[in-house]
Amino acid sequence: MHFTKQLKLEQVLPNLFCYTTHMKKLPLSEKLIEKDTYQVLVCSSPANIMVGFAAHTWFLINQKGKLTRREVLHFKKDRALSTGYLHTDYFEPFTGIEIWQHYTKYHWKGTVLDIITGDEHSVAAKMINCIERSSEEYPFTETYSLPGPNSNTYTQWVLTQFPQVTTRLPWNAFGKKFLFKNTKK
């Protein structure tokens, strides 16, 4: 096959690894943030290019306008906002992860799988508290593997703490079942 037109990266990659779930996904945008409430946004983007068919999930939390992003990444960083593989605000709130590992120029677009909203006594506020404590309580902060534990294991671990939240991670969120295969309740 021969291509006569050279395409720019931005033209090819957004459609290269498409995936769908049973849920309606929203584009990750500042417009979704309600400044006077508590929100937990369950977010997703394709993983890095070598495993771009897989989903990478994370949380964006909103505490009355104060935004914090929490996720597990495939590397450790020696920084105050990281505990092992668990990172706080490593990427900007409204972007996906890097298309290519460690190449920060291009990022996937993020989508929102679910938004949990409430006041200071709500499930959303309790989830935020759980996410903030996860540096001490998540059992895999010092372990990472492509099949799990990984970002999807972390996201599922938080969601499992709140059975009233019915958010389901996409089929290609590999590692989401690691928690159940490798721990006893």
C-alpha positions in Angstrom: 0.0 0.0 0.0 1.3 3.4 -0.9 0.2 6.7 0.6 0.7 9.9 -1.4 -0.5 12.2 1.3 1.5 12.5 4.5 -0.9 12.9 7.5 -0.1 14.8 10.7 0.0 12.8 13.9 -3.1 14.6 15.2 -5.1 13.5 12.2 -4.2 9.8 12.5 -3.9 8.9 16.2 -7.3 10.2 17.6 -9.1 7.5 15.6 -6.4 4.9 15.5 -7.3 3.1 18.7 -11.0 3.6 19.3 -12.9 1.7 21.9 -16.5 1.7 23.1 -18.2 0.7 26.3 -21.8 0.2 27.3 -21.7 3.7 28.9 -22.1 7.0 27.2 -18.7 8.8 27.6 -18.4 12.6 27.9 -15.4 14.6 26.8 -13.3 15.6 29.8 -13.9 19.3 30.1 -13.8 22.1 32.6 -17.5 22.6 31.9 -18.3 19.5 33.9 -17.0 21.0 37.2 -19.5 22.5 39.6 -17.6 24.9 41.8 -19.9 24.7 44.8 -20.1 20.9 45.3 -18.1 17.7 45.7 -17.5 15.6 42.6 -15.6 12.5 41.7 -15.1 12.1 37.9 -14.1 8.6 36.8 -12.0 9.3 33.7 -10.5 7.2 30.9 -8.2 7.6 27.9 -6.3 5.1 25.7 -3.1 3.8 27.3 0.3 4.7 25.8 0.8 3.8 22.2 2.3 0.3 22.7 -0.9 -0.8 24.5 -3.2 1.9 23.1 -6.0 -0.7 22.7 -6.2 -0.7 26.5 -7.9 1.9 28.7 -6.1 3.9 31.4 -8.4 5.1 34.1 -8.0 7.7 36.9 -10.0 10.0 39.2 -10.4 13.8 39.0 -11.8 15.0 42.3 -13.5 18.4 42.8 -13.8 19.8 46.3 -15.8 22.9 45.8 -13.6 24.1 42.9 -10.3 22.6 44.1 -9.3 20.0 41.6 -7.0 17.0 42.2 -6.1 14.2 39.9 -5.1 10.8 41.3 -3.9 7.8 39.3 -1.5 4.9 39.1 1.2 5.3 36.3 3.7 2.8 35.0 6.7 4.5 36.7 7.7 5.8 40.1 8.7 9.5 40.6 10.6 10.9 43.5 8.3 13.8 44.2 6.2 15.0 47.1 2.9 14.2 45.3 3.7 10.6 44.5 3.7 7.4 46.6 5.3 4.6 44.6 3.3 4.3 41.4 0.4 6.3 42.8 0.6 9.9 41.6 -1.2 13.1 42.4 -1.5 15.8 39.7 1.2 14.3 37.5 -0.8 15.3 34.4 -3.1 18.3 33.9 -6.7 17.7 35.1 -8.4 17.8 31.7 -6.0 15.7 29.5 -5.4 12.1 28.9 -2.1 10.4 29.4 0.9 10.7 27.0 0.4 9.0 23.6 4.0 7.9 23.7 5.6 7.0 27.0 7.7 9.9 28.4 7.1 12.1 25.4 5.0 15.0 26.8 4.1 16.8 23.6 1.1 14.7 22.7 -1.7 13.4 25.0 -4.8 11.4 24.4 -8.1 13.2 25.0 -9.7 12.1 28.2 -13.3 11.0 28.6 -15.6 10.9 31.7 -17.1 7.5 32.4 -19.2 8.7 35.4 -19.6 11.7 37.7 -20.5 11.2 41.4 -21.8 14.5 42.9 -23.0 15.6 46.3 -22.5 17.8 49.4 -20.0 17.3 52.2 -22.0 14.4 53.7 -22.5 12.6 50.4 -21.0 9.5 48.8 -18.9 11.8 46.6 -17.3 13.4 49.7 -16.6 10.0 51.2 -15.1 8.8 47.9 -12.8 11.9 47.9 -11.7 11.1 51.4 -11.0 7.5 50.4 -9.0 8.6 47.3 -7.0 11.1 49.4 -6.2 8.3 52.0 -5.3 5.8 49.3 -1.5 6.6 49.5 -1.6 4.9 52.9 -4.4 2.3 52.3 -4.1 1.1 48.6 -2.3 -2.3 48.9 -0.3 -1.9 45.6 1.4 1.5 45.7 4.8 -0.2 45.3 3.8 -2.7 42.7 3.0 -2.2 39.0 2.5 -4.7 36.1 0.7 -4.4 32.8 -1.8 -7.1 33.6 -2.2 -5.7 37.1 -1.9 -4.2 39.5 -2.1 -1.0 37.4 -4.2 2.2 37.0 -7.4 0.1 36.4 -6.7 -2.0 39.5 -6.5 1.3 41.6 -9.7 2.7 40.1 -11.6 -0.5 40.6 -10.2 -0.7 44.2 -11.7 2.7 45.0 -15.0 1.9 43.3 -15.3 -1.4 45.2 -15.2 0.5 48.5 -18.6 2.1 47.5 -21.1 -0.6 46.4 -23.8 2.1 45.9 -21.8 3.5 43.0 -22.6 1.5 40.0 -19.8 2.7 37.7 -18.3 0.0 35.5 -14.9 0.3 33.9 -14.7 -0.4 30.2 -14.1 -4.0 28.9 -10.5 -3.0 28.0 -9.6 -1.6 31.4 -7.2 -4.6 31.8 -6.2 -5.1 35.4 -9.6 -4.1 36.9 -10.1 -7.7 38.0 -6.6 -8.2 39.4 -7.9 -7.2 42.8 -10.4 -9.9 42.9 -8.1 -12.6 41.5 -5.3 -11.9 43.9 -6.8 -10.9 47.3 -9.1 -12.5 49.7 -12.0 -10.6 51.2 
